[in-house]
Amino acid sequence: MVGKLVGQRVVGIKQTLKALKNNQGKVLYIAKDADTNITDPILKLAKVNSLQIIFIDTMKELGNLCDIDVASATALLLED
């Protein structure tokens, strides 16, 4: 089980993709139940950038880990 995400982060598909394109990521979190058509480009970009990738069971659980009240498909911890 992963604890709350601590540190600077972005949450959601658009913000995650933007941060990855700017090489700002450190660890990518992806919900297993998210639509793969949406998450696959993010996953590929994270692999190209050699980021650590952690899969979370549900979008609701990922939202909770990010301390938000809505579900989220992705979250990205940013470089310090």
Biopython code that builds the backbone (N, CA, C, O; Angstrom):
import numpy as np
from Bio.PDB.StructureBuilder import StructureBuilder

atoms = [
    (1, "MET", "N", (0.836, -1.187, 0.000)),
    (1, "MET", "CA", (0.000, 0.000, 0.000)),
    (1, "MET", "C", (0.878, 1.247, 0.000)),
    (1, "MET", "O", (1.861, 1.337, 0.736)),
    (2, "VAL", "N", (0.513, 2.176, -0.816)),
    (2, "VAL", "CA", (1.236, 3.439, -0.925)),
    (2, "VAL", "C", (0.602, 4.438, 0.030)),
    (2, "VAL", "O", (-0.622, 4.493, 0.149)),
    (3, "GLY", "N", (1.431, 5.233, 0.716)),
    (3, "GLY", "CA", (0.921, 6.276, 1.602)),
    (3, "GLY", "C", (0.566, 7.519, 0.800)),
    (3, "GLY", "O", (0.716, 7.549, -0.421)),
    (4, "LYS", "N", (0.096, 8.536, 1.496)),
    (4, "LYS", "CA", (-0.242, 9.809, 0.847)),
    (4, "LYS", "C", (0.957, 10.318, 0.049)),
    (4, "LYS", "O", (2.105, 10.162, 0.466)),
    (5, "LEU", "N", (0.679, 10.924, -1.094)),
    (5, "LEU", "CA", (1.749, 11.467, -1.921)),
    (5, "LEU", "C", (2.230, 12.777, -1.313)),
    (5, "LEU", "O", (1.478, 13.747, -1.214)),
    (6, "VAL", "N", (3.473, 12.788, -0.914)),
    (6, "VAL", "CA", (4.049, 13.942, -0.240)),
    (6, "VAL", "C", (5.011, 14.642, -1.186)),
    (6, "VAL", "O", (5.783, 13.993, -1.892)),
    (7, "GLY", "N", (4.963, 15.947, -1.196)),
    (7, "GLY", "CA", (5.857, 16.729, -2.042)),
    (7, "GLY", "C", (5.085, 17.408, -3.159)),
    (7, "GLY", "O", (3.864, 17.291, -3.258)),
    (8, "GLN", "N", (5.825, 18.117, -3.994)),
    (8, "GLN", "CA", (5.198, 18.797, -5.112)),
    (8, "GLN", "C", (4.727, 17.782, -6.115)),
    (8, "GLN", "O", (5.449, 16.848, -6.463)),
    (9, "ARG", "N", (3.490, 17.972, -6.585)),
    (9, "ARG", "CA", (2.915, 17.009, -7.525)),
    (9, "ARG", "C", (1.894, 17.701, -8.404)),
    (9, "ARG", "O", (1.409, 18.792, -8.104)),
    (10, "VAL", "N", (1.587, 17.027, -9.502)),
    (10, "VAL", "CA", (0.466, 17.426, -10.338)),
    (10, "VAL", "C", (-0.472, 16.235, -10.412)),
    (10, "VAL", "O", (-0.049, 15.082, -10.328)),
    (11, "VAL", "N", (-1.759, 16.535, -10.571)),
    (11, "VAL", "CA", (-2.772, 15.486, -10.583)),
    (11, "VAL", "C", (-3.630, 15.653, -11.829)),
    (11, "VAL", "O", (-4.019, 16.765, -12.187)),
    (12, "GLY", "N", (-3.920, 14.534, -12.483)),
    (12, "GLY", "CA", (-4.778, 14.567, -13.660)),
    (12, "GLY", "C", (-3.994, 14.400, -14.950)),
    (12, "GLY", "O", (-2.786, 14.630, -15.007)),
    (13, "ILE", "N", (-4.718, 13.993, -15.982)),
    (13, "ILE", "CA", (-4.107, 13.674, -17.274)),
    (13, "ILE", "C", (-3.391, 14.886, -17.883)),
    (13, "ILE", "O", (-2.214, 14.794, -18.231)),
    (14, "LYS", "N", (-4.086, 16.008, -18.013)),
    (14, "LYS", "CA", (-3.515, 17.174, -18.691)),
    (14, "LYS", "C", (-2.287, 17.713, -17.979)),
    (14, "LYS", "O", (-1.272, 17.992, -18.618)),
    (15, "GLN", "N", (-2.368, 17.861, -16.665)),
    (15, "GLN", "CA", (-1.240, 18.401, -15.905)),
    (15, "GLN", "C", (-0.057, 17.434, -15.897)),
    (15, "GLN", "O", (1.096, 17.858, -15.974)),
    (16, "THR", "N", (-0.342, 16.141, -15.805)),
    (16, "THR", "CA", (0.722, 15.135, -15.824)),
    (16, "THR", "C", (1.449, 15.151, -17.159)),
    (16, "THR", "O", (2.679, 15.142, -17.205)),
    (17, "LEU", "N", (0.688, 15.175, -18.240)),
    (17, "LEU", "CA", (1.283, 15.185, -19.574)),
    (17, "LEU", "C", (2.139, 16.428, -19.786)),
    (17, "LEU", "O", (3.241, 16.340, -20.326)),
    (18, "LYS", "N", (1.641, 17.572, -19.366)),
    (18, "LYS", "CA", (2.378, 18.831, -19.497)),
    (18, "LYS", "C", (3.707, 18.767, -18.729)),
    (18, "LYS", "O", (4.750, 19.157, -19.254)),
    (19, "ALA", "N", (3.660, 18.277, -17.491)),
    (19, "ALA", "CA", (4.871, 18.176, -16.674)),
    (19, "ALA", "C", (5.869, 17.174, -17.271)),
    (19, "ALA", "O", (7.076, 17.416, -17.255)),
    (20, "LEU", "N", (5.369, 16.058, -17.794)),
    (20, "LEU", "CA", (6.256, 15.063, -18.409)),
    (20, "LEU", "C", (6.944, 15.629, -19.638)),
    (20, "LEU", "O", (8.130, 15.382, -19.854)),
    (21, "LYS", "N", (6.212, 16.383, -20.442)),
    (21, "LYS", "CA", (6.809, 16.981, -21.639)),
    (21, "LYS", "C", (7.897, 17.983, -21.276)),
    (21, "LYS", "O", (8.814, 18.224, -22.061)),
    (22, "ASN", "N", (7.791, 18.569, -20.080)),
    (22, "ASN", "CA", (8.798, 19.519, -19.607)),
    (22, "ASN", "C", (9.865, 18.846, -18.736)),
    (22, "ASN", "O", (10.642, 19.526, -18.065)),
    (23, "ASN", "N", (9.900, 17.519, -18.748)),
    (23, "ASN", "CA", (10.876, 16.735, -17.981)),
    (23, "ASN", "C", (10.908, 17.109, -16.507)),
    (23, "ASN", "O", (11.983, 17.242, -15.923)),
    (24, "GLN", "N", (9.729, 17.279, -15.900)),
    (24, "GLN", "CA", (9.648, 17.679, -14.502)),
    (24, "GLN", "C", (9.311, 16.523, -13.570)),
    (24, "GLN", "O", (9.235, 16.723, -12.358)),
    (25, "GLY", "N", (9.110, 15.338, -14.091)),
    (25, "GLY", "CA", (8.629, 14.235, -13.276)),
    (25, "GLY", "C", (9.699, 13.410, -12.613)),
    (25, "GLY", "O", (10.849, 13.362, -13.050)),
    (26, "LYS", "N", (9.282, 12.755, -11.532)),
    (26, "LYS", "CA", (10.166, 11.854, -10.800)),
    (26, "LYS", "C", (9.510, 10.479, -10.664)),
    (26, "LYS", "O", (10.125, 9.458, -10.973)),
    (27, "VAL", "N", (8.252, 10.461, -10.197)),
    (27, "VAL", "CA", (7.514, 9.205, -10.026)),
    (27, "VAL", "C", (6.109, 9.391, -10.584)),
    (27, "VAL", "O", (5.414, 10.347, -10.239)),
    (28, "LEU", "N", (5.699, 8.464, -11.453)),
    (28, "LEU", "CA", (4.372, 8.511, -12.054)),
    (28, "LEU", "C", (3.467, 7.494, -11.375)),
    (28, "LEU", "O", (3.851, 6.342, -11.172)),
    (29, "TYR", "N", (2.270, 7.931, -11.030)),
    (29, "TYR", "CA", (1.240, 7.056, -10.470)),
    (29, "TYR", "C", (0.112, 6.959, -11.480)),
    (29, "TYR", "O", (-0.383, 7.974, -11.970)),
    (30, "ILE", "N", (-0.298, 5.723, -11.793)),
    (30, "ILE", "CA", (-1.384, 5.499, -12.744)),
    (30, "ILE", "C", (-2.396, 4.552, -12.123)),
    (30, "ILE", "O", (-2.033, 3.528, -11.543)),
    (31, "ALA", "N", (-3.672, 4.903, -12.250)),
    (31, "ALA", "CA", (-4.743, 4.038, -11.758)),
    (31, "ALA", "C", (-4.967, 2.906, -12.759)),
    (31, "ALA", "O", (-5.065, 3.143, -13.963)),
    (32, "LYS", "N", (-5.047, 1.685, -12.256)),
    (32, "LYS", "CA", (-5.236, 0.514, -13.114)),
    (32, "LYS", "C", (-6.576, 0.525, -13.834)),
    (32, "LYS", "O", (-6.698, -0.032, -14.924)),
    (33, "ASP", "N", (-7.590, 1.158, -13.231)),
    (33, "ASP", "CA", (-8.915, 1.154, -13.848)),
    (33, "ASP", "C", (-9.166, 2.356, -14.764)),
    (33, "ASP", "O", (-10.284, 2.552, -15.240)),
    (34, "ALA", "N", (-8.130, 3.157, -15.010)),
    (34, "ALA", "CA", (-8.263, 4.296, -15.925)),
    (34, "ALA", "C", (-8.280, 3.796, -17.367)),
    (34, "ALA", "O", (-7.739, 2.731, -17.663)),
    (35, "ASP", "N", (-8.892, 4.553, -18.250)),
    (35, "ASP", "CA", (-8.982, 4.224, -19.668)),
    (35, "ASP", "C", (-7.584, 4.191, -20.289)),
    (35, "ASP", "O", (-6.872, 5.195, -20.281)),
    (36, "THR", "N", (-7.203, 3.049, -20.819)),
    (36, "THR", "CA", (-5.852, 2.895, -21.371)),
    (36, "THR", "C", (-5.620, 3.778, -22.593)),
    (36, "THR", "O", (-4.477, 4.128, -22.885)),
    (37, "ASN", "N", (-6.677, 4.144, -23.312)),
    (37, "ASN", "CA", (-6.506, 5.059, -24.448)),
    (37, "ASN", "C", (-5.975, 6.406, -23.979)),
    (37, "ASN", "O", (-5.282, 7.102, -24.720)),
    (38, "ILE", "N", (-6.302, 6.763, -22.757)),
    (38, "ILE", "CA", (-5.863, 8.040, -22.194)),
    (38, "ILE", "C", (-4.505, 7.908, -21.510)),
    (38, "ILE", "O", (-3.666, 8.802, -21.623)),
    (39, "THR", "N", (-4.285, 6.814, -20.811)),
    (39, "THR", "CA", (-3.056, 6.678, -20.021)),
    (39, "THR", "C", (-1.854, 6.140, -20.809)),
    (39, "THR", "O", (-0.712, 6.369, -20.410)),
    (40, "ASP", "N", (-2.089, 5.432, -21.917)),
    (40, "ASP", "CA", (-0.971, 4.852, -22.675)),
    (40, "ASP", "C", (0.063, 5.881, -23.145)),
    (40, "ASP", "O", (1.260, 5.633, -23.005)),
    (41, "PRO", "N", (-0.357, 7.034, -23.699)),
    (41, "PRO", "CA", (0.664, 8.019, -24.104)),
    (41, "PRO", "C", (1.495, 8.526, -22.918)),
    (41, "PRO", "O", (2.692, 8.778, -23.058)),
    (42, "ILE", "N", (0.868, 8.669, -21.778)),
    (42, "ILE", "CA", (1.578, 9.124, -20.581)),
    (42, "ILE", "C", (2.551, 8.050, -20.120)),
    (42, "ILE", "O", (3.689, 8.349, -19.757)),
    (43, "LEU", "N", (2.108, 6.815, -20.135)),
    (43, "LEU", "CA", (2.948, 5.687, -19.739)),
    (43, "LEU", "C", (4.173, 5.577, -20.647)),
    (43, "LEU", "O", (5.284, 5.358, -20.166)),
    (44, "LYS", "N", (3.975, 5.728, -21.947)),
    (44, "LYS", "CA", (5.093, 5.659, -22.894)),
    (44, "LYS", "C", (6.104, 6.775, -22.652)),
    (44, "LYS", "O", (7.312, 6.541, -22.670)),
    (45, "LEU", "N", (5.607, 7.981, -22.427)),
    (45, "LEU", "CA", (6.486, 9.119, -22.173)),
    (45, "LEU", "C", (7.274, 8.931, -20.876)),
    (45, "LEU", "O", (8.449, 9.291, -20.796)),
    (46, "ALA", "N", (6.623, 8.371, -19.872)),
    (46, "ALA", "CA", (7.306, 8.104, -18.598)),
    (46, "ALA", "C", (8.410, 7.065, -18.782)),
    (46, "ALA", "O", (9.481, 7.183, -18.185)),
    (47, "LYS", "N", (8.157, 6.063, -19.595)),
    (47, "LYS", "CA", (9.179, 5.032, -19.846)),
    (47, "LYS", "C", (10.359, 5.612, -20.612)),
    (47, "LYS", "O", (11.509, 5.275, -20.331)),
    (48, "VAL", "N", (10.081, 6.484, -21.580)),
    (48, "VAL", "CA", (11.149, 7.142, -22.333)),
    (48, "VAL", "C", (12.022, 7.969, -21.399)),
    (48, "VAL", "O", (13.241, 8.025, -21.563)),
    (49, "ASN", "N", (11.389, 8.612, -20.413)),
    (49, "ASN", "CA", (12.114, 9.445, -19.453)),
    (49, "ASN", "C", (12.662, 8.646, -18.275)),
    (49, "ASN", "O", (13.211, 9.229, -17.341)),
    (50, "SER", "N", (12.523, 7.328, -18.302)),
    (50, "SER", "CA", (13.026, 6.420, -17.263)),
    (50, "SER", "C", (12.508, 6.762, -15.866)),
    (50, "SER", "O", (13.261, 6.728, -14.893)),
    (51, "LEU", "N", (11.230, 7.089, -15.777)),
    (51, "LEU", "CA", (10.617, 7.396, -14.482)),
    (51, "LEU", "C", (10.188, 6.116, -13.781)),
    (51, "LEU", "O", (9.908, 5.102, -14.420)),
    (52, "GLN", "N", (10.142, 6.182, -12.468)),
    (52, "GLN", "CA", (9.558, 5.100, -11.699)),
    (52, "GLN", "C", (8.047, 5.173, -11.920)),
    (52, "GLN", "O", (7.471, 6.260, -11.879)),
    (53, "ILE", "N", (7.403, 4.030, -12.154)),
    (53, "ILE", "CA", (5.963, 3.985, -12.401)),
    (53, "ILE", "C", (5.319, 3.095, -11.352)),
    (53, "ILE", "O", (5.722, 1.948, -11.161)),
    (54, "ILE", "N", (4.317, 3.632, -10.679)),
    (54, "ILE", "CA", (3.601, 2.886, -9.652)),
    (54, "ILE", "C", (2.134, 2.810, -10.044)),
    (54, "ILE", "O", (1.497, 3.826, -10.323)),
    (55, "PHE", "N", (1.608, 1.592, -10.061)),
    (55, "PHE", "CA", (0.200, 1.395, -10.410)),
    (55, "PHE", "C", (-0.636, 1.314, -9.138)),
    (55, "PHE", "O", (-0.296, 0.597, -8.197)),
    (56, "ILE", "N", (-1.732, 2.062, -9.127)),
    (56, "ILE", "CA", (-2.682, 2.090, -8.023)),
    (56, "ILE", "C", (-3.950, 1.400, -8.508)),
    (56, "ILE", "O", (-4.331, 1.562, -9.667)),
    (57, "ASP", "N", (-4.610, 0.634, -7.644)),
    (57, "ASP", "CA", (-5.754, -0.178, -8.064)),
    (57, "ASP", "C", (-6.890, 0.614, -8.703)),
    (57, "ASP", "O", (-7.400, 0.218, -9.751)),
    (58, "THR", "N", (-7.295, 1.725, -8.090)),
    (58, "THR", "CA", (-8.452, 2.455, -8.605)),
    (58, "THR", "C", (-8.177, 3.955, -8.690)),
    (58, "THR", "O", (-7.297, 4.486, -8.012)),
    (59, "MET", "N", (-8.948, 4.615, -9.535)),
    (59, "MET", "CA", (-8.846, 6.067, -9.664)),
    (59, "MET", "C", (-9.273, 6.749, -8.369)),
    (59, "MET", "O", (-8.708, 7.773, -7.988)),
    (60, "LYS", "N", (-10.261, 6.187, -7.699)),
    (60, "LYS", "CA", (-10.720, 6.752, -6.427)),
    (60, "LYS", "C", (-9.602, 6.694, -5.385)),
    (60, "LYS", "O", (-9.370, 7.660, -4.657)),
    (61, "GLU", "N", (-8.916, 5.557, -5.320)),
    (61, "GLU", "CA", (-7.805, 5.412, -4.376)),
    (61, "GLU", "C", (-6.680, 6.394, -4.689)),
    (61, "GLU", "O", (-6.085, 6.962, -3.773)),
    (62, "LEU", "N", (-6.383, 6.600, -5.970)),
    (62, "LEU", "CA", (-5.342, 7.554, -6.349)),
    (62, "LEU", "C", (-5.747, 8.971, -5.955)),
    (62, "LEU", "O", (-4.910, 9.742, -5.484)),
    (63, "GLY", "N", (-6.999, 9.319, -6.136)),
    (63, "GLY", "CA", (-7.488, 10.625, -5.695)),
    (63, "GLY", "C", (-7.299, 10.808, -4.200)),
    (63, "GLY", "O", (-6.864, 11.867, -3.746)),
    (64, "ASN", "N", (-7.626, 9.770, -3.433)),
    (64, "ASN", "CA", (-7.447, 9.823, -1.974)),
    (64, "ASN", "C", (-5.970, 10.000, -1.600)),
    (64, "ASN", "O", (-5.643, 10.757, -0.687)),
    (65, "LEU", "N", (-5.089, 9.301, -2.308)),
    (65, "LEU", "CA", (-3.652, 9.425, -2.029)),
    (65, "LEU", "C", (-3.147, 10.840, -2.303)),
    (65, "LEU", "O", (-2.179, 11.296, -1.694)),
    (66, "CYS", "N", (-3.818, 11.528, -3.231)),
    (66, "CYS", "CA", (-3.432, 12.895, -3.579)),
    (66, "CYS", "C", (-4.148, 13.921, -2.717)),
    (66, "CYS", "O", (-3.971, 15.126, -2.898)),
    (67, "ASP", "N", (-4.954, 13.445, -1.784)),
    (67, "ASP", "CA", (-5.702, 14.325, -0.883)),
    (67, "ASP", "C", (-6.720, 15.202, -1.609)),
    (67, "ASP", "O", (-6.929, 16.361, -1.251)),
    (68, "ILE", "N", (-7.352, 14.623, -2.640)),
    (68, "ILE", "CA", (-8.416, 15.328, -3.339)),
    (68, "ILE", "C", (-9.692, 14.506, -3.233)),
    (68, "ILE", "O", (-9.642, 13.298, -3.001)),
    (69, "ASP", "N", (-10.833, 15.160, -3.403)),
    (69, "ASP", "CA", (-12.125, 14.496, -3.218)),
    (69, "ASP", "C", (-12.682, 13.859, -4.484)),
    (69, "ASP", "O", (-13.814, 13.374, -4.480)),
    (70, "VAL", "N", (-11.915, 13.852, -5.559)),
    (70, "VAL", "CA", (-12.367, 13.252, -6.808)),
    (70, "VAL", "C", (-11.380, 12.185, -7.250)),
    (70, "VAL", "O", (-10.233, 12.159, -6.803)),
    (71, "ALA", "N", (-11.834, 11.313, -8.125)),
    (71, "ALA", "CA", (-10.972, 10.262, -8.660)),
    (71, "ALA", "C", (-9.967, 10.866, -9.637)),
    (71, "ALA", "O", (-10.224, 11.908, -10.241)),
    (72, "SER", "N", (-8.838, 10.213, -9.783)),
    (72, "SER", "CA", (-7.818, 10.687, -10.709)),
    (72, "SER", "C", (-7.177, 9.511, -11.426)),
    (72, "SER", "O", (-6.901, 8.479, -10.814)),
    (73, "ALA", "N", (-6.939, 9.666, -12.723)),
    (73, "ALA", "CA", (-6.308, 8.618, -13.512)),
    (73, "ALA", "C", (-4.797, 8.605, -13.318)),
    (73, "ALA", "O", (-4.170, 7.546, -13.326)),
    (74, "THR", "N", (-4.214, 9.800, -13.143)),
    (74, "THR", "CA", (-2.755, 9.889, -13.018)),
    (74, "THR", "C", (-2.354, 10.953, -12.000)),
    (74, "THR", "O", (-3.110, 11.876, -11.698)),
    (75, "ALA", "N", (-1.159, 10.793, -11.492)),
    (75, "ALA", "CA", (-0.525, 11.805, -10.640)),
    (75, "ALA", "C", (0.979, 11.687, -10.888)),
    (75, "ALA", "O", (1.491, 10.618, -11.222)),
    (76, "LEU", "N", (1.661, 12.798, -10.716)),
    (76, "LEU", "CA", (3.093, 12.818, -10.965)),
    (76, "LEU", "C", (3.793, 13.601, -9.874)),
    (76, "LEU", "O", (3.499, 14.775, -9.647)),
    (77, "LEU", "N", (4.740, 12.929, -9.189)),
    (77, "LEU", "CA", (5.593, 13.645, -8.241)),
    (77, "LEU", "C", (6.641, 14.384, -9.048)),
    (77, "LEU", "O", (7.246, 13.825, -9.963)),
    (78, "LEU", "N", (6.850, 15.639, -8.703)),
    (78, "LEU", "CA", (7.785, 16.475, -9.452)),
    (78, "LEU", "C", (9.173, 16.446, -8.829)),
    (78, "LEU", "O", (9.345, 16.158, -7.645)),
    (79, "GLU", "N", (10.155, 16.754, -9.664)),
    (79, "GLU", "CA", (11.528, 16.868, -9.171)),
    (79, "GLU", "C", (11.590, 17.946, -8.105)),
    (79, "GLU", "O", (10.850, 18.928, -8.165)),
    (80, "ASP", "N", (12.466, 17.768, -7.133)),
    (80, "ASP", "CA", (12.618, 18.751, -6.056)),
    (80, "ASP", "C", (13.232, 20.039, -6.554)),
    (80, "ASP", "O", (13.428, 20.971, -5.774)),
]
sb = StructureBuilder()
sb.init_structure("model")
sb.init_model(0)
sb.init_chain("A")
sb.init_seg("    ")
for serial, (resi, resn, name, xyz) in enumerate(atoms, 1):
    if name == "N":
        sb.init_residue(resn, " ", resi, " ")
    sb.init_atom(name, np.array(xyz, "f"), 0.0, 1.0, " ", f" {name:<3s}", serial, name[0])
structure = sb.get_structure()
